């Protein structure tokens, strides 16, 4: 799903489940990474990176991820995650995510760094030009 925000053009809405809570009755910090993972995979699907794996055996591999928590989230509710590409280098690229609660308050910000990897050789692969072009189109560039 695409939204109208040119800075974060891809978004996904996920339900907060009761099992996502910790002993203090708010969403456990680990669950934020689950939501970020869902958003990351959604971005990969939208940017045709999943198709590259299916067709060519090229895998987008997560190198690092980080999250800055701003506000707690609670059950019941939803979390909306907006995602955007922050850069594309030779074989790596970055994603930025913003997480929002049902009151549309930003509750966390996250960053991912990924690299493309050939499944057979386990070597890094240059980001193909068609993927770069498609991501620029998604990002409105």
C-alpha positions in Angstrom: 0.0 0.0 0.0 1.3 3.5 -0.9 0.4 6.7 0.9 0.6 10.3 -0.1 3.5 11.3 2.1 6.5 11.7 -0.2 9.0 11.2 2.7 7.4 7.9 3.7 5.6 6.5 0.7 5.0 3.0 1.9 2.9 2.1 4.9 1.4 -0.9 6.6 -1.1 -1.1 9.4 -0.7 -4.0 11.9 -2.9 -5.1 14.8 -1.5 -5.0 18.3 -2.2 -8.4 19.8 -2.6 -9.0 23.5 0.4 -11.4 23.4 2.5 -8.4 22.3 2.3 -6.9 25.8 4.9 -7.1 28.6 4.3 -7.4 32.4 3.6 -3.6 32.6 0.7 -4.0 30.1 2.3 -2.0 27.2 3.8 -3.3 24.0 7.1 -5.1 24.7 10.1 -3.4 23.1 10.9 -6.6 21.1 7.5 -6.4 19.4 8.5 -3.0 17.8 11.1 -5.0 15.9 8.4 -7.4 14.7 6.4 -4.5 13.4 9.5 -3.1 11.7 10.3 -6.4 10.1 6.7 -6.6 8.7 7.2 -3.1 7.3 10.7 -4.0 5.9 9.2 -7.0 4.1 6.3 -4.9 2.8 8.9 -2.4 1.4 10.8 -5.3 -0.2 7.6 -6.5 -1.9 6.7 -3.0 -3.1 10.2 -2.4 -4.5 10.4 -5.7 -6.3 13.2 -7.1 -4.2 11.2 -10.2 -3.3 10.8 -10.8 -7.1 14.6 -10.6 -7.5 15.0 -13.4 -5.0 12.3 -15.5 -6.7 13.8 -14.9 -10.2 17.5 -14.6 -9.6 18.3 -15.9 -6.1 19.4 -12.4 -4.9 18.5 -11.9 -1.2 18.1 -8.6 0.6 19.9 -9.4 3.8 19.5 -7.3 7.0 22.9 -6.0 8.2 21.7 -3.9 11.1 18.6 -2.4 12.6 18.0 0.1 15.4 15.0 1.6 17.0 14.4 4.7 19.1 11.4 4.4 21.4 9.4 7.6 21.9 6.1 6.6 23.5 4.6 3.3 24.7 1.8 1.5 22.8 -1.1 -0.4 24.4 -3.6 -3.1 23.6 -6.1 -3.0 22.0 -4.9 -0.9 19.0 -3.0 -0.8 15.8 0.4 0.4 14.8 1.0 2.1 11.4 4.5 1.8 10.1 5.6 4.2 7.3 8.8 3.3 5.4 11.1 5.1 3.1 14.4 4.4 1.4 17.2 6.7 2.8 20.0 5.8 0.4 21.2 3.3 -2.2 24.9 2.6 -2.5 26.7 0.0 -4.6 25.5 -3.1 -2.8 23.7 -1.7 0.3 20.7 0.4 1.0 18.9 1.9 3.9 15.4 2.1 5.1 13.8 4.5 7.6 10.6 3.7 9.5 8.2 5.7 11.6 5.7 3.9 13.9 2.4 5.5 14.8 -0.3 4.6 17.3 -4.1 5.0 16.8 -3.9 8.6 17.9 -1.4 9.2 15.0 1.4 9.9 17.5 4.9 8.9 16.4 5.8 6.2 19.0 9.2 5.1 17.5 11.7 5.7 14.7 13.8 3.0 13.2 16.6 2.5 10.6 17.7 -0.6 8.7 20.8 -1.3 6.6 20.6 -4.0 4.1 22.9 -5.6 1.5 22.0 -7.7 -1.5 23.5 -11.2 -1.4 23.8 -13.9 -4.1 22.2 -17.0 -2.6 24.5 -19.4 -4.4 27.9 -17.6 -3.9 27.0 -15.8 -0.6 28.8 -12.8 -2.1 27.5 -9.2 -2.2 25.7 -8.1 -5.4 25.4 -4.6 -6.9 21.9 -3.2 -6.6 20.5 -3.6 -10.2 19.6 -0.5 -12.1 15.9 -1.5 -12.5 15.5 -1.9 -8.8 17.2 1.5 -8.2 14.8 3.1 -10.8 11.7 1.4 -9.2 12.7 2.6 -5.7 13.2 6.1 -7.0 9.7 5.9 -8.6 8.2 4.7 -5.2 10.0 7.5 -3.4 8.7 10.1 -5.9 12.2 11.1 -7.2 
